[in-house]
């Protein structure tokens, strides 16, 4: 009897059965990858500059959006200009003459791309730019590299540096962005403009200043 009681006492003095500690939650996996940062939209075009060697499109901060040489093929030039300007050009076909072949003219308001460029185009040109308005359809200003626009007074244009004028009677030739040593060189070329009634009417580039047709 005593043996049984001792066993019971020992059993009764035993501590409570330990309760298993629940396993800690599993370490979370790496957080989901951050969403990619959206590519910022390019700033809109704010100015087009037509020079003897190419066309430049810049934004309001002067950052170059497009630098287009006249040696680029016309289809590529058309696409790049349209994208840079955010405007779709209109197109028409001009019949050929004794001086020029049939020509496709793509226009953004006051700026026109001629393909093919014609006999008056400067060396290596794949297309010719002609400007007869102060801005594009969407209102982007267009200037010649010397700093003038269509509609500017010839008196102020003639006072600009690097500009030569020739009075032809009813109209005035305006030569700028000269690409040879002298404006009197028979092969002189650059930005060729003309004025009537005291104001700039049109300018083209790259263009020879003198030619016969």
C-alpha positions in Angstrom: 0.0 0.0 0.0 2.7 2.4 0.9 4.4 1.7 -2.5 1.2 2.7 -4.3 0.8 5.9 -2.3 4.4 6.9 -2.9 3.8 6.4 -6.6 0.7 8.5 -6.5 2.4 11.3 -4.6 5.3 11.3 -7.0 2.9 11.4 -9.9 0.9 14.2 -8.2 3.9 16.3 -7.7 4.9 16.3 -11.3 4.5 19.6 -13.1 2.0 20.2 -15.8 2.7 18.9 -19.3 4.4 21.7 -21.3 2.3 23.1 -24.1 4.1 23.2 -27.4 4.8 26.8 -28.5 3.2 27.5 -31.9 5.7 27.9 -34.7 6.4 31.5 -35.6 4.9 32.6 -38.9 7.1 32.0 -41.8 9.3 34.9 -42.8 7.4 36.8 -45.6 8.8 36.6 -49.0 10.5 39.5 -50.6 8.1 42.4 -51.2 6.6 42.6 -54.7 8.8 44.5 -57.2 8.0 48.2 -57.4 6.0 49.3 -60.4 8.2 50.7 -63.1 8.5 54.5 -63.2 6.5 55.8 -66.2 8.6 57.3 -69.0 8.0 61.1 -68.9 6.4 62.5 -72.0 8.8 64.7 -74.1 8.2 68.4 -73.8 6.2 69.8 -76.7 8.0 71.6 -79.6 8.2 75.3 -79.1 10.5 76.5 -82.0 11.6 75.4 -85.4 14.9 76.8 -86.8 15.6 76.4 -90.5 19.3 76.6 -91.3 21.5 76.0 -94.3 22.6 72.6 -93.0 19.4 71.3 -91.4 16.3 71.9 -89.3 16.3 72.0 -85.5 13.2 71.6 -83.3 13.6 72.7 -79.6 11.3 72.9 -76.6 10.6 76.0 -74.4 13.9 75.4 -72.5 16.0 75.2 -75.6 16.4 71.5 -75.4 16.9 70.0 -78.8 14.1 67.6 -79.7 15.2 67.0 -83.3 18.3 67.8 -85.3 17.5 66.9 -89.0 20.1 67.1 -91.7 19.0 67.6 -95.3 21.0 64.5 -96.3 18.4 62.3 -94.6 16.0 60.5 -97.0 12.7 62.4 -97.4 10.5 59.6 -95.9 12.6 59.5 -92.7 12.6 63.3 -92.6 8.8 63.4 -92.9 8.3 60.9 -90.1 10.8 62.5 -87.7 9.4 66.0 -88.2 5.8 64.9 -87.8 6.7 63.1 -84.5 8.8 66.0 -83.2 6.1 68.6 -84.0 3.2 66.4 -83.0 1.4 67.4 -86.2 0.3 65.5 -89.3 1.2 67.3 -92.5 -1.0 67.7 -95.5 0.4 66.6 -98.9 -0.1 67.6 -102.5 1.7 66.8 -105.8 3.0 69.7 -107.9 3.3 69.0 -111.6 6.7 69.0 -113.2 7.9 72.0 -115.2 10.8 72.6 -117.6 12.9 73.4 -114.6 11.7 70.7 -112.1 10.3 67.2 -111.8 7.0 66.3 -110.3 7.3 67.1 -106.6 5.5 66.0 -103.5 5.0 68.9 -101.0 4.3 68.0 -97.4 3.1 71.0 -95.3 2.8 71.8 -91.7 1.1 75.2 -92.0 3.7 77.7 -93.1 6.5 75.1 -93.5 6.8 72.8 -96.5 9.1 69.8 -97.4 9.8 69.4 -101.1 10.6 65.9 -102.4 12.6 65.8 -104.6 14.3 69.1 -103.6 14.6 70.6 -107.1 17.4 72.2 -109.1 18.0 75.1 -106.6 18.7 72.9 -103.6 22.2 73.0 -102.1 24.8 70.3 -102.3 23.8 66.8 -101.0 20.2 67.8 -100.2 17.6 65.0 -100.3 14.8 67.5 -99.7 14.2 71.2 -99.5 12.4 73.2 -96.8 10.5 76.3 -97.8 8.8 78.6 -95.3 6.0 81.0 -96.2 4.3 81.5 -92.8 5.3 82.5 -89.3 4.2 79.2 -87.7 2.9 75.7 -88.2 -0.7 74.6 -88.2 -0.4 74.0 -84.5 1.2 77.4 -83.8 4.8 76.5 -83.5 7.0 79.5 -84.5 9.4 79.0 -87.5 12.5 81.1 -87.8 15.5 81.3 -90.2 18.9 80.6 -88.5 19.7 84.3 -88.8 16.8 85.1 -86.5 14.0 86.4 -88.7 10.6 85.1 -89.6 8.1 85.5 -92.4 6.4 88.9 -92.0 9.4 90.6 -90.4 10.3 94.0 -91.8 13.1 93.9 -94.3 14.8 96.9 -92.7 15.2 95.0 -89.4 16.3 91.8 -91.2 18.9 93.7 -93.2 20.4 94.9 -90.0 21.1 91.4 -88.7 24.6 90.0 -88.7 25.4 87.7 -91.6 22.6 88.9 -93.8 23.1 90.3 -97.4 20.4 91.9 -99.5 20.0 92.6 -103.2 17.3 95.0 -104.4 15.8 93.6 -107.6 13.3 96.3 -108.1 9.9 94.8 -107.2 11.4 92.4 -104.7 14.5 92.0 -102.5 16.7 88.9 -102.3 17.9 88.1 -98.8 20.9 85.8 -98.3 21.9 84.4 -94.9 23.8 81.5 -93.3 26.4 81.6 -96.1 28.2 78.3 -96.6 31.1 79.5 -98.8 33.7 82.3 -98.4 31.8 85.0 -100.3 28.3 85.8 -101.1 29.5 86.8 -104.6 30.7 83.3 -105.3 28.6 81.8 -108.2 28.2 78.6 -106.1 27.1 80.5 -102.9 24.4 78.8 -101.0 22.7 78.9 -97.6 19.3 80.2 -96.6 17.7 82.1 -99.5 14.9 84.5 -98.8 13.0 87.2 -100.6 10.9 90.2 -99.5 8.1 92.2 -101.0 6.3 95.3 -99.8 8.8 95.8 -97.1 8.6 92.4 -95.4 10.0 88.8 -95.7 7.6 86.7 -97.7 9.5 83.4 -98.0 12.8 81.6 -97.2 14.2 78.2 -98.3 17.1 76.0 -97.4 19.5 74.6 -98.4 19.4 76.7 -101.5 21.8 78.1 -104.1 21.6 81.9 -104.2 22.2 82.1 -108.0 20.9 79.7 -110.7 19.5 79.7 -114.2 16.4 78.0 -115.4 
